[in-house]
Amino acid sequence: MEKEDNKVRLDKWLWAVRQFKTRSIATTACDQGKISINDQPAKASRIVKIGDIVSVKRTGLTRTLKVLQITTNRMAAKLVPEFYEELTPLADIEAFKSRISRISIYRDPGTGRPTKHERRALDDYFDF
């Protein structure tokens, strides 16, 4: 028989180890198929066990985490490495960071083209 301490929902664990800002965002990611445990798509209510391999798909990067400890409480960022081991290859992380750094100008979708005033301000900012 397992102890109650060793049982926690996937969405709650992902929120507790700071992979998502809120638990509802973690639940949505599970519903959209962006989270898998041991290469199987996982629902938010799935129970996480020590030793499970959790894959989190984000824009352009899939993080792979091995569960080392179970927790239900959100913790300080300094304590997070005690609860999972990062298995994502360093080359993938570096490639993702380099792609992000190449993005120079970003506008929110639906805001349209910049006005003449905004364009001049952007030109001054980026020294064009």
Backbone bond lengths (Angstrom), bond angles and torsions (degrees), N, CA, C in turn:
res aa  C-N    CA-C-N  psi(-1)  N-CA   C-N-CA  omega(-1)  CA-C   N-CA-C  phi
1 M - - - 1.459 - - 1.527 109.12 -
2 E 1.321 117.21 130.56 1.463 121.78 179.50 1.517 110.80 -82.46
3 K 1.311 114.46 148.61 1.462 119.46 175.19 1.523 109.34 -74.72
4 E 1.321 117.07 155.40 1.464 121.56 176.48 1.521 111.19 -65.37
5 D 1.347 117.56 -27.99 1.460 121.16 -178.47 1.527 111.96 -64.75
6 N 1.332 116.81 -26.49 1.453 120.94 -176.80 1.519 113.30 -90.08
7 K 1.323 118.03 6.98 1.460 121.87 -179.86 1.519 109.52 -113.17
8 V 1.317 115.97 124.47 1.458 120.34 175.58 1.528 108.45 -151.41
9 R 1.316 115.19 143.50 1.461 121.28 178.08 1.520 110.43 -69.13
10 L 1.324 116.33 150.02 1.461 122.10 -178.75 1.519 111.84 -60.04
11 D 1.335 117.99 -46.41 1.462 120.01 -178.34 1.525 111.54 -63.14
12 K 1.328 116.64 -36.91 1.460 120.37 179.75 1.530 111.08 -69.27
13 W 1.338 117.52 -39.71 1.468 121.01 178.82 1.527 110.89 -66.76
14 L 1.335 117.50 -42.87 1.466 120.58 178.99 1.524 111.05 -61.74
15 W 1.319 116.93 -39.28 1.466 120.81 176.98 1.527 110.31 -67.92
16 A 1.333 117.64 -41.68 1.460 121.80 -176.56 1.526 112.28 -65.49
17 V 1.333 117.67 -34.49 1.468 120.42 -179.78 1.527 111.41 -95.22
18 R 1.312 115.99 19.76 1.460 123.99 170.56 1.531 115.01 62.61
19 Q 1.330 117.03 35.04 1.454 120.07 173.11 1.528 110.53 -84.65
20 F 1.327 116.41 -24.81 1.458 122.43 177.91 1.521 109.13 -134.97
21 K 1.323 115.32 148.77 1.460 120.92 -176.74 1.525 112.16 -69.67
22 T 1.328 116.53 -37.45 1.467 120.27 178.59 1.526 109.42 -131.62
23 R 1.306 115.09 160.11 1.457 119.82 179.30 1.533 110.73 -69.33
24 S 1.312 117.29 -33.07 1.460 119.69 179.59 1.533 111.44 -67.73
25 I 1.321 117.70 -32.81 1.473 120.59 175.78 1.527 109.30 -67.68
26 A 1.322 117.43 -38.88 1.466 121.46 176.52 1.528 110.76 -63.71
27 T 1.326 116.81 -40.55 1.463 121.20 177.81 1.514 110.89 -63.47
28 T 1.320 117.01 -42.50 1.464 121.62 178.61 1.521 110.83 -62.98
29 A 1.322 117.46 -41.60 1.471 121.18 178.61 1.528 110.41 -62.09
30 C 1.315 117.44 -39.10 1.466 121.01 177.02 1.529 110.44 -64.92
31 D 1.327 116.64 -43.48 1.461 121.26 -179.91 1.526 111.84 -63.82
32 Q 1.320 117.04 -31.56 1.462 121.62 -179.69 1.526 112.89 -84.54
33 G 1.334 117.90 -0.49 1.455 121.50 177.13 1.518 114.02 80.74
34 K 1.324 117.92 21.35 1.458 121.49 -178.33 1.524 112.71 -90.47
35 I 1.316 117.10 -5.41 1.458 122.05 -178.73 1.529 108.43 -120.29
36 S 1.333 115.50 135.02 1.461 119.31 174.67 1.521 109.26 -138.48
37 I 1.333 115.09 151.33 1.457 121.83 176.61 1.523 106.74 -120.29
38 N 1.328 115.78 124.53 1.469 122.10 -179.06 1.532 111.11 51.91
39 D 1.328 116.12 45.74 1.472 124.63 178.28 1.524 113.99 62.08
40 Q 1.328 117.43 22.79 1.458 122.85 174.83 1.520 108.75 -120.32
41 P 1.341 118.75 131.74 1.471 119.38 177.05 1.524 109.99 -55.89
42 A 1.324 115.71 139.91 1.459 119.48 -174.27 1.518 111.58 -123.58
43 K 1.318 115.18 139.47 1.457 121.16 172.78 1.522 108.65 -82.78
44 A 1.320 115.90 163.10 1.467 121.22 -179.19 1.527 111.92 -64.03
45 S 1.314 117.47 -27.74 1.459 120.66 -176.50 1.527 113.51 -86.35
46 R 1.314 117.27 -0.86 1.470 120.10 -179.70 1.529 110.46 -64.73
47 I 1.313 116.11 141.11 1.464 121.99 -179.16 1.528 108.97 -82.88
48 V 1.330 116.17 131.48 1.461 122.92 178.71 1.527 108.39 -92.03
49 K 1.326 115.95 136.70 1.469 120.92 178.81 1.521 109.11 -121.56
50 I 1.312 116.68 156.41 1.461 121.87 176.62 1.522 108.26 -63.11
51 G 1.326 116.05 132.74 1.458 121.67 -179.68 1.522 113.44 98.14
52 D 1.325 118.75 -11.34 1.464 121.45 177.71 1.518 110.45 -66.04
53 I 1.327 116.21 148.06 1.457 122.99 174.82 1.520 107.21 -104.38
54 V 1.333 116.31 115.56 1.467 122.35 -177.64 1.521 108.68 -106.73
55 S 1.337 116.45 127.47 1.465 121.94 176.86 1.519 108.99 -108.23
56 V 1.327 116.00 129.33 1.459 122.40 -179.48 1.522 107.67 -119.03
57 K 1.341 116.77 113.09 1.464 121.53 179.82 1.518 109.11 -89.60
58 R 1.319 115.38 124.29 1.461 121.78 175.47 1.515 107.20 -123.18
59 T 1.315 117.75 -179.83 1.459 120.95 -179.07 1.517 110.34 -63.37
60 G 1.321 115.95 104.92 1.456 120.83 174.89 1.513 115.75 84.18
61 L 1.321 120.13 -0.32 1.460 121.54 -177.96 1.532 109.73 -148.79
62 T 1.317 115.35 134.41 1.459 120.75 173.07 1.512 107.89 -111.52
63 R 1.329 115.90 112.72 1.467 121.10 179.61 1.514 108.59 -88.70
64 T 1.326 116.06 136.88 1.451 122.43 178.96 1.524 107.90 -116.39
65 L 1.337 115.81 123.74 1.459 121.96 -175.14 1.524 110.09 -125.55
66 K 1.326 116.69 138.01 1.459 121.59 174.11 1.526 107.50 -104.01
67 V 1.318 116.44 126.85 1.462 122.37 -177.45 1.532 109.02 -74.12
68 L 1.331 116.27 120.35 1.468 121.86 178.05 1.522 111.89 -101.33
69 Q 1.334 116.52 -36.43 1.467 121.42 179.26 1.521 109.07 -142.23
70 I 1.312 114.86 158.39 1.457 121.91 179.52 1.527 108.44 -105.25
71 T 1.326 116.00 137.80 1.455 120.94 175.62 1.520 109.37 -148.72
72 T 1.328 115.50 152.09 1.461 120.77 175.83 1.516 111.59 -114.34
73 N 1.337 116.65 -9.56 1.458 120.64 -177.71 1.522 110.35 -103.19
74 R 1.303 116.01 137.10 1.467 120.70 176.28 1.528 108.18 -67.74
75 M 1.317 115.71 142.70 1.463 119.30 -172.59 1.513 111.77 -128.17
76 A 1.319 115.19 172.06 1.457 121.24 176.55 1.530 108.90 -67.16
77 A 1.317 115.94 150.00 1.460 121.05 -176.90 1.530 112.03 -61.13
78 K 1.315 117.48 -29.46 1.468 120.90 179.90 1.528 111.81 -66.13
79 L 1.318 118.06 -28.56 1.464 122.05 -176.74 1.522 113.66 -87.41
80 V 1.321 117.74 -13.51 1.459 121.87 -174.53 1.533 113.57 -58.15
81 P 1.342 121.49 -41.18 1.470 119.56 -177.94 1.530 115.02 -60.41
82 E 1.304 118.51 -16.93 1.458 121.23 177.28 1.529 112.11 -75.03
83 F 1.334 118.02 -16.07 1.453 121.51 -173.17 1.524 114.22 -103.58
84 Y 1.338 118.46 -16.90 1.461 120.05 173.67 1.524 109.94 -149.61
85 E 1.327 114.03 156.65 1.459 121.41 176.86 1.523 107.55 -109.81
86 E 1.314 116.30 129.79 1.464 122.10 -179.75 1.525 108.90 -78.48
87 L 1.335 117.19 118.15 1.460 122.10 179.58 1.523 112.20 -106.69
88 T 1.320 117.58 -0.83 1.457 121.46 179.80 1.525 109.16 -65.46
89 P 1.342 118.09 130.04 1.467 119.69 178.90 1.530 111.43 -59.65
90 L 1.325 115.95 139.16 1.461 121.77 -179.02 1.528 111.41 -60.21
91 A 1.322 117.12 -33.44 1.463 121.09 179.70 1.528 110.98 -62.39
92 D 1.335 116.96 -39.55 1.469 120.91 178.38 1.526 111.01 -65.31
93 I 1.333 116.56 -41.84 1.459 120.66 -179.83 1.522 110.66 -65.30
94 E 1.323 117.01 -43.37 1.470 121.27 179.16 1.529 111.39 -64.62
95 A 1.338 116.74 -40.85 1.461 120.35 177.86 1.530 110.68 -62.80
96 F 1.332 116.96 -40.45 1.460 121.30 178.29 1.529 110.72 -64.09
97 K 1.335 116.54 -45.13 1.463 120.15 179.63 1.522 111.45 -63.10
98 S 1.325 117.95 -37.42 1.466 119.82 179.52 1.529 110.62 -69.35
99 R 1.343 117.72 -36.62 1.474 120.06 176.79 1.520 110.66 -64.53
100 I 1.325 116.59 -40.50 1.464 121.03 -179.78 1.528 110.38 -65.51
101 S 1.323 117.27 -40.59 1.464 120.02 -177.25 1.526 112.11 -68.91
102 R 1.336 117.61 -22.67 1.465 120.13 179.63 1.524 113.10 -76.98
103 I 1.312 116.75 -16.79 1.460 120.02 178.84 1.526 107.35 -71.46
104 S 1.322 115.95 117.30 1.460 118.49 -174.59 1.525 112.80 -99.45
105 I 1.297 117.48 -47.11 1.460 120.50 -177.25 1.524 108.59 -126.29
106 Y 1.316 116.13 129.60 1.457 120.98 179.43 1.520 108.63 -130.32
107 R 1.313 115.88 131.16 1.464 121.66 173.94 1.513 108.31 -121.20
108 D 1.311 115.89 143.15 1.454 120.18 178.13 1.520 110.12 -61.97
109 P 1.341 116.72 139.86 1.461 119.46 177.96 1.530 110.61 -60.19
110 G 1.309 115.63 139.19 1.458 120.57 178.02 1.512 114.94 89.46
111 T 1.330 118.55 -2.09 1.462 119.54 -179.57 1.523 111.73 -86.48
112 G 1.326 117.33 -9.28 1.458 120.12 177.16 1.517 113.04 79.27
113 R 1.311 114.26 -172.00 1.464 119.87 179.89 1.525 109.53 -74.74
114 P 1.337 116.14 152.54 1.466 117.65 177.60 1.528 110.43 -69.42
115 T 1.321 115.74 147.69 1.456 120.04 175.20 1.521 108.25 -72.98
116 K 1.327 116.11 171.26 1.458 120.63 -179.72 1.535 110.06 -59.63
117 H 1.321 115.92 -41.47 1.468 121.09 179.84 1.534 110.52 -64.02
118 E 1.361 116.71 -45.85 1.465 120.51 179.40 1.526 111.05 -64.10
119 R 1.330 117.25 -40.22 1.464 120.66 -179.66 1.522 110.85 -62.90
120 R 1.315 116.63 -42.65 1.469 119.97 178.73 1.525 111.00 -65.27
121 A 1.324 116.58 -37.95 1.469 119.90 177.84 1.534 109.96 -65.10
122 L 1.340 117.45 -40.59 1.465 120.97 176.71 1.520 111.45 -64.72
123 D 1.339 116.72 -42.13 1.462 120.48 177.77 1.514 111.29 -60.65
124 D 1.326 116.74 -42.59 1.473 120.01 178.37 1.521 110.80 -65.21
125 Y 1.327 116.12 -40.29 1.466 120.11 -178.27 1.530 111.69 -65.43
126 F 1.359 116.17 -43.50 1.454 120.18 -177.80 1.518 113.59 -93.72
127 D 1.311 118.66 6.88 1.469 124.09 177.73 1.524 112.85 55.24
128 F 1.328 117.66 47.63 1.475 121.11 176.55 1.490 110.19 -83.53
